[in-house]
Amino acid sequence: MIEIEEAARNNMLNRLARVEGQIRGLQKLIREGKDCELVIQQMSASRKALDKAFQEMLACIIEQNILCAHNGSEPQTSSINQIKTLLTKYS
């Protein structure tokens, strides 16, 4: 497999750090007894941010499989099956 480029890796780490900050903010809201609607609003935002990170990682896997198949280092059918398995398993 192809390694994730440093810039993409840094972007993902930054995205996850923001999600981590959102989760800490959620904990603070709950500790402070804030309004339930505010808490679920922030939970929804956190979940969407994590979903976006997941989608980007999945896109990375798909891109790697396409590049490997294009370069002939892996049979194309195997790449397609791996992508299908990942989509079914994690979506």
N, C-alpha and C positions, 0 to 999 in steps of 0.2 A: 504494500500500500504506500501511497504518497503521504508524506508528513504534512501537517497543517502548516501553512506559511506563518512566519513569526507575526506579521501584522494581523492576520486573521485570528491567531491565538490570543494576541493582546486585546483585540476587540472583544473576543468572547469573554476573556477574564474581566474586562471592564464592565461588560453587560451583566455578568454574574455578580460582580461587586455591587452594582446598582440594585439588583434584585435582593441581595443580602441586606442592603440598606433599607429597602422597602419592608422587608420582613422585620427588621429591628424596629422600624417605625410602627409597624402593626403591633408588635409586642408592647411598645410604649403606649399606644392608644388603648389597648386592652387594660394594661396596668392602671392607667389613669381613669378608667371607667368611661371612656368617650362613647358617644352615641353609636349604637349598633349599625345604623345605616352607614356612617362614616367608616366604620371598621370593615364592613363588607365591600364598600366602594374601594378601599385600599387593598383588600384581599383580591378583588377582581383585577385591579391594576397589576398587582404582583404576579398573579397567575398568568395574565396576558404577557407580561415581560418574560417570564420563564418559558412560556409556550413559544415566544419568538426566538429565544435562545435555542430551544429544542429544534425548531424548524431550521435554523441556520446550521446546526450541527448535522441534521439529516441531509440538508442540501450539500454539505461538505462531503458526506459519505457518498451521495449520488454522484457528485462531481468526480470524486476519486475513482469510483467504479467506471464512469464513462471514460475518464482519461486512461485508466488501465486497459480497458477494452479497446480503446482507440490505438494504444501503443502496442497492442498484441501481447501484453504480459499476463492477461487473464482471458479465458473464453467469455465472449459476450453473453451467452446464455447464463453462465454462472453469475455474472454481474447483475443481470436483470432479476434473477431469482433471489439474490441477496437483497436487492433493493425492495422487492415485493415482501420478503420476509420481514425486513425492518419496518416497512410501512404497516404491515399487519400487526406486528408485535408491539410497536410503540405508539400507534395512533389510536 
